Amino acid sequence: MNNYKIETKCIQEGWKPENGEPRVLPIYQSTTYKYESGEHLGKLFDLSAPGHMYTRISNPTVDFVEKKIAALEGGVGAMMVSSGQAASTSAVLNIASAGDNFVCSAAIYGGTTNLFAVTFKRLGVEVRFVTPGMTDDEINALFDDRTRLVFGETIANPALDVFDIERFADIAHAHNVPLVVDNTFATPVFCRPFEFGADIVVHSTTKYMDGHATVVGGVIVDSGKFDWVGAGKYPELTTPDDSYHGVIYTEQFGNAAYITKARVQLLRDLGNSPQPMAAFILNLGLETLALRMERHFENGLAVAKYLENHPKISWVNFPALESSPEYEKCKKYLGGKTCGVVSFGVKGGRSGAMKFMDSLSLANIVVHVADARTCVLHPASTTHRQLTDEQLVNAGIGADLVRMSVGIEHIDDIIADIEAALSKVDC
Ligand SMILES: *Cc1c(COP(=O)(O)O)cnc(C)c1O
């Protein structure tokens, strides 16, 4: 199965029916599972036998979708959670505790910035941001013996900076810590961060993976490649867990230690679990992911080229444009492609941006991105409004920035809508 191309994996991985079983992934809408003996169930609680015991921890429908996503990213295992925020939370807290810190690119999703800078701070976990343009020496100076990981976003939402995965993987590994990459915007169709040295991938599946704006969800994928024992600073993985009669994750679960601990400890304790129905709907989205990404990119590129030549547009950011400062990284990490998100500045700043958005009719103003329908958002006054001016600059977001998530409608209709709206902007 591993030799199949990504388009084939989107369809065929995960649920693989046996003789006479349903062709399509069944929904196991059950919180609980029956066992013949108490002894067997006891083994499940000791983690000495595989199987489902309670849907907060695992569920067959969810499990098949996790297997598909692990195959798409090329990892040893995946864990679905209730949202992208839950994925980032668990990915970090699985290996960082009060007193620890981690190094993080400043060009990330605004919700993640809040989570890391405000909520994690209250838990005693400190984020140290890498601001754009920092040298390797400046980044290395952020590390100390309590640094547990490095975090970045493949294509930053909404700044669209392309994360230099290889560079940050090298820096992380020189300090014996893993690189965690939020691969939401790229999806494994365009970039598989493990191929460039990343160790853990997280996604908000709410975006392109679902693709239809129907279900909020998240996932963590483990490459299985990070050497937790050799790193010598992850006792939570390499010494006994009292909550499981002294299980040592690296001994019992080998290269799936990280993802197993995330499930049996954090999902069990924090309870940010996905629903079976949500997994089923996500799976439908995943089946067409490769097809949709191609069209999102094609349409996004056409919109970016149109805007680039428009007199009322001051700048356009689309990593696959040759004029983009991100273009070289886009070629290296994304094969020269990118998702359907285009950001641009409307002349006339904040008021020009607002007038343009209010004048669109096909494209809707919604707090969403990366689904089949074209939509727009003004990050500075919505998703990123909690950020300080300095955080906005570091995240690459100006007051004139409009983020357009180009959908998979016919390109002529999308461009006609933009043209009509721009004609209403006076500048
Ligand atoms: C939306 C988003 C998140 C948060 O995901 P939710 O599913 O909304 O919790 C995290 N990272 C990126 C890049 C996102 O776009």
The ligand as a Tripos MOL2 file, in Angstrom:
@<TRIPOS>MOLECULE
LIG
   15    15     1     0     0
SMALL
NO_CHARGES

@<TRIPOS>ATOM
      1 C1         -7.6360   26.8520   12.0230 C.3       1 LIG1
      2 C2         -6.2500   26.5280   12.3510 C.ar      1 LIG1
      3 C3         -5.9060   25.9820   13.5910 C.ar      1 LIG1
      4 C4         -6.9120   25.7340   14.6760 C.3       1 LIG1
      5 O1         -7.7660   24.7180   14.2960 O.3       1 LIG1
      6 P1         -9.2750   24.5340   14.8290 P.3       1 LIG1
      7 O2         -9.7030   23.2910   14.1540 O.co2     1 LIG1
      8 O3        -10.0320   25.7520   14.4170 O.co2     1 LIG1
      9 O4         -9.1820   24.3990   16.3080 O.co2     1 LIG1
     10 C5         -4.5810   25.6510   13.8040 C.ar      1 LIG1
     11 N1         -3.6420   25.8740   12.8640 N.ar      1 LIG1
     12 C6         -3.9470   26.4000   11.6640 C.ar      1 LIG1
     13 C7         -2.8720   26.6040   10.6560 C.3       1 LIG1
     14 C8         -5.2460   26.7490   11.3650 C.ar      1 LIG1
     15 O5         -5.5330   27.2820   10.1640 O.3       1 LIG1
@<TRIPOS>BOND
     1     1     2 1
     2     2     3 ar
     3     2    14 ar
     4     3     4 1
     5     3    10 ar
     6     4     5 1
     7     5     6 1
     8     6     7 2
     9     6     8 1
    10     6     9 1
    11    10    11 ar
    12    11    12 ar
    13    12    13 1
    14    12    14 ar
    15    14    15 1
@<TRIPOS>SUBSTRUCTURE
     1 LIG1         1 GROUP 0 **** ****
